[in-house]
Amino acid sequence: MQVSVEKTSELSRKMTVTVPEEVVQEKVNARLKSLAREVKVDGFRPGKVPQKVVQKMYGARVKEEITGDLIQTNYIQALQGNDLRPAGMPHIEPIESEEGFTFSAVFEVYPEFTLDAVESIEVNRPVANVESSDIDAMVDKLKEQKKSWEASEQDAQQGVQVTITFSGTCEGENFTDGTVEDFQVELGSKRMIPGFEDQLIGLAVGAKKTFEVTFPEDYGNKKIAGKVAAFDVEVFKIETSTLPEIDEEFIKAYGIESGEVEAFRADVEKNMQRELAQGLKVRLKNSVMDALYDAVPVSLPAAMVDQEVESLMKPYYENAKKRNVDVNEIKPASADFEDQAKRRVALGLILAEIIQKNEIKADADKIRAVIDDMAQSYEDPEQVVNWYYGDKERLAEIEQMVLEDATVAWVLDKVKVTDEAISFSDVMEPATQK
């Protein structure tokens, strides 16, 4: 086997491989002899079919199979022999040659880079506490979740729940699959597109209204994104809400058997502390990732970026399939994901380099501790633990999480870290958006 490698760009390589013709012919003949013992041809006894007959009937197919096998085995051997690490699948083409069977493989290789810049990184570490006012705010949220609704004769205003029937058209085409019946909207919740809820203010039960609203430019359905739509609405019910009292019944509904306010607030605080710890961890990890991405320059293989873009777009394909709609109606352009894909590929390469260079491992005890901590928020923690350990893919996700945490810890040990005091709400709100 003869191998030559041409560097066509920083990461692109063209490898040409030639296998001597006698090697190809030897393998073809061996395969044909094997077939001669197996094939059935009219006029010949089994195993007695002449080689020339087998060659005429199966020669072309056998040679195609042999050359396919040779490409696979010799491509891998050529990579190993030249210490090449391909990033993505190669583009392989046969080449006419008098020297034997020849093919070219065009591919990108993994980039080479250093981690020298890591020690110059500076990271802000967020620090926060759960204050009494934070607990009060959380209790108010829990009350809001348990509020009850009662029919009212008043006109619609902020805070009421309106039950409507509506249909929408854009450029003469109905996009709501006819009329949507018994749809509930809490005015002020901002569940609907901007401007829709405002049009319901002041309407009474039985009122009908036609109005226009402009869809946001980034709306999921590309056919109506950024366009003006007309809605026909009829109001069927208006309801006002009543918040519950923090009494024994309310408290017991959250699993506090004593029904005491102090025990309830203590349980709320415990859950908030757990959420805060996770939120702080996420923010710190994001800060480290931002710093690594900015500090460590990495040339990115286009094949890896393209693959990551496809991964990011996968939910849109699945959503289109579930809704039985054309994916092009809801799928953003691939360019919209390019920056995110580049970041993810770069960080993946940087983290892999840190892990490999420093022999970082996912400790089994830490994996169990993470799973135990995650399980605590469920009614039957042991069942959750068994659920993770019962599936290799699920367990691998946790192992990857622990490995990333260990890598972040390694980075933090190398860089300058400055504590930054922030509030509980500042931690939790951005964390829920990421």
C-alpha positions, -999 to 999 in steps of 0.1 A, spaced: 0 0 0 13 34 -10 0 65 8 5 102 2 -10 130 22 -15 166 9 -23 195 33 -49 215 14 -57 240 42 -50 244 79 -73 214 88 -81 198 54 -62 169 41 -62 149 9 -49 114 13 -42 92 -18 -39 54 -12 -28 29 -38 -33 -9 -34 -12 -30 -58 -33 -47 -85 -20 -82 -76 -34 -77 -41 -68 -68 -55 -68 -97 -80 -57 -121 -53 -87 -112 -31 -111 -112 -60 -100 -147 -71 -103 -160 -35 -138 -147 -33 -148 -162 -67 -134 -196 -57 -155 -194 -25 -186 -185 -46 -179 -214 -70 -184 -238 -41 -217 -222 -32 -236 -210 -62 -261 -230 -82 -260 -228 -120 -282 -247 -144 -262 -275 -162 -236 -278 -135 -234 -299 -104 -230 -280 -71 -194 -271 -64 -184 -279 -100 -192 -246 -117 -161 -235 -138 -142 -205 -126 -148 -187 -159 -186 -190 -156 -185 -177 -120 -162 -149 -132 -186 -139 -160 -216 -140 -137 -202 -125 -105 -169 -109 -114 -181 -73 -115 -201 -75 -83 -172 -93 -64 -147 -67 -76 -170 -39 -63 -173 -56 -30 -136 -62 -27 -127 -26 -35 -152 -14 -10 -136 -36 17 -101 -24 6 -112 12 10 -124 7 45 -94 -13 58 -67 6 40 -82 40 48 -80 32 85 -45 17 82 -34 48 63 -47 71 90 -30 52 117 3 50 98 3 88 92 -9 97 127 -40 114 114 -72 120 134 -101 128 110 -129 151 122 -160 138 105 -166 114 76 -142 115 46 -152 121 10 -138 91 -9 -134 88 -47 -117 61 -68 -89 73 -91 -79 58 -124 -44 45 -120 -20 20 -138 -3 12 -105 -32 -6 -90 -65 3 -72 -62 39 -61 -86 61 -41 -85 96 -26 -99 105 8 -106 142 16 -113 150 52 -106 175 80 -84 167 110 -88 177 146 -70 210 154 -39 213 174 -38 240 201 -24 248 235 -39 255 269 -13 281 278 -38 309 280 -59 292 307 -38 305 336 -44 341 325 -82 337 328 -101 357 354 -135 344 366 -162 360 387 -178 335 412 -214 345 421 -222 343 458 -258 346 471 -281 337 501 -317 330 506 -331 359 525 -364 361 544 -378 384 516 -369 357 490 -390 332 510 -419 356 512 -417 360 474 -417 322 469 -447 317 492 -465 344 472 -457 324 440 -471 292 456 -503 310 466 -506 323 430 -503 287 417 -532 277 440 -556 306 433 -592 299 424 -613 314 397 -649 327 399 -672 340 372 -676 377 371 -699 402 354 -672 429 352 -654 439 320 -621 424 312 -591 440 328 -555 431 339 -555 400 362 -588 384 351 -591 352 331 -610 355 298 -624 324 280 -627 332 243 -633 317 209 -610 330 182 -597 325 147 -568 341 129 -560 349 93 -528 362 77 -527 374 41 -561 358 35 -551 324 49 -565 309 81 -536 298 104 -555 286 134 -570 255 117 -605 271 118 -618 284 151 -602 278 185 -629 271 211 -629 277 249 -594 292 250 -584 307 284 -562 338 286 -551 354 318 -547 391 310 -512 402 320 -496 368 318 -481 376 284 -488 341 271 -501 355 238 -481 374 212 -475 411 221 -506 432 217 -532 404 217 -541 405 254 -543 444 253 -571 441 227 -592 422 252 -592 449 278 -626 464 284 -646 437 266 -677 422 284 -691 387 282 -707 382 248 -686 409 232 -671 403 197 -641 421 183 -619 420 152 -584 434 155 -549 432 140 -517 423 157 -482 420 142 -464 387 149 -428 390 162 -400 386 137 -386 356 156 -420 338 158 -418 300 154 -440 298 123 -420 314 96 -450 318 73 -465 344 97 -434 357 115 -432 395 113 -465 398 95 -498 414 104 -526 390 113 -563 396 118 -582 380 147 -619 375 152 -626 371 190 -658 364 210 -658 365 248 -677 337 266 -666 340 302 -647 364 325 -633 352 358 -616 369 387 -591 351 410 -590 346 448 -557 338 465 -558 311 492 -549 316 528 -517 301 542 -537 278 566 -533 242 577 -550 228 547 -528 248 523 -496 238 541 -506 201 543 -511 201 505 -473 206 502 -466 175 523 -461 193 557 -481 170 580 -479 194 610 -496 221 591 -474 247 608 -463 279 591 -428 276 605 -423 241 592 -438 251 558 -414 281 555 -385 259 565 -393 234 538 -397 261 512 -363 275 523 -347 241 520 -359 237 485 -348 272 476 -313 265 490 -311 235 468 -322 255 437 -298 283 446 -269 259 449 -277 246 415 -282 280 400 -249 293 414 -232 262 400 -247 268 365 -237 305 365 -202 297 376 -199 270 350 -212 293 323 -186 320 334 -158 294 331 -170 283 297 -172 319 285 -137 326 297 -123 294 281 -141 302 248 -126 337 247 -91 328 259 -83 296 240 -83 301 202 -92 269 183 -96 263 145 -129 245 140 -135 217 115 -164 227 93 -177 191 94 -180 193 132 -198 226 131 -222 214 104 -230 183 125 -236 205 156 -260 227 135 -279 196 125 -281 186 162 -294 220 172 -321 218 144 -332 183 154 -360 195 177 -375 215 149 -377 184 127 -392 164 155 -417 192 162 -427 194 126 -433 156 125 -455 157 156 -475 186 142 -476 171 107 -464 203 91 -437 212 66 -405 216 87 -396 246 65 -425 265 80 -410 264 116 -373 257 110 -350 287 113 -321 290 88 -290 270 97 -271 303 98 -291 312 129 -274 283 148 -239 288 135 -225 309 164 -240 286 190 -227 255 171 -192 270 168 -192 277 206 -203 242 214 -177 226 191 -149 248 204 -157 242 240 -161 204 233 -126 204 219 -111 225 247 -127 204 274 -116 172 258 -80 185 256 -81 195 293 -95 161 302 -70 142 281 -39 162 291 -47 160 328 -62 125 329 -94 138 346 -119 110 355 -156 108 365 -154 94 400 -180 68 408 -187 82 442 -193 117 428 -216 102 401 -237 85 429 -237 117 449 -251 137 420 -278 112 413 -287 110 450 -290 148 451 -312 149 420 -334 122 434 -341 141 466 -367 163 449 -388 133 440 -414 114 461 -395 81 458 -357 89 456 -347 53 455 -368 47 424 -351 76 406 -316 62 416 -326 28 401 -339 46 370 -305 61 363 -285 31 371 -309 9 350 -300 25 317 -264 30 304 -273 60 283 -289 78 312 -260 70 334 -236 82 308 -253 116 308 -246 119 345 -210 107 340 -205 134 314 -220 160 338 -196 149 366 -167 149 341 -175 185 331 -178 195 368 -144 180 375 -130 199 345 -145 232 357 -129 225 391 -95 220 374 -99 253 356 -109 272 387 -78 259 405 -57 274 378 -73 308 373 -79 340 393 -114 338 410 -132 368 424 -164 365 445 -193 386 433 -223 391 456 -257 389 439 -293 383 449 -313 351 449 -336 364 421 -306 375 400 -293 339 402 -325 321 395 -341 341 367 -311 339 343 -305 303 353 -340 293 341 -335 310 308 -303 291 299 
